[in-house]
Amino acid sequence: MGRCGIRCGAPAQEMRSMTDEDIFILRLKLLIVMAKAYLNGYPLGERRKAAVSENARMVFYQALHHANRCDAIPTDTAERTDDAYTHLFYQRIQLLAVMARSFAAGNRLEGYRRRALEDNIGHICDRLAESPELADMPILKVA
């Protein structure tokens, strides 16, 4: 219990070890927050640039790993549609990571590139909102 007698966190019976998927989603949420902060004009100091770049690198490779786990050629038409949708989702995450590394490296995203980053974040957030088991949407509304 905390100092005020309020217990925070999950009940003991619902606790579990973190999985790679949990860490991936947390890193993805952080990357989205970082990208939204950039779009809203928050300054990028050296430490923030390094944090964005490293997090983007990790998210890119984790998304690549998850995309490779998708079935290459599903047999069922419904599975094929779901798998293509999932594969596209991971490609969007990889694009977000590439764009984040770009602005962290000092490249300005203006015009179409800025709009592409905004649209990509929107698509990723929409997908996360559709899958409550993947994410908790309120964290994505910051910045």
Salt bridges, closest charged atoms under 4 A:
GLU21 OE1 - HIS66 NE2 3.47
ASP22 OD2 - ARG16 NH1 2.58
GLU46 OE2 - LYS49 NZ 3.73
GLU54 OE2 - ARG57 NH2 2.64
GLU110 OE2 - ARG108 NE 2.77
GLU118 OE2 - ARG114 NE 3.61
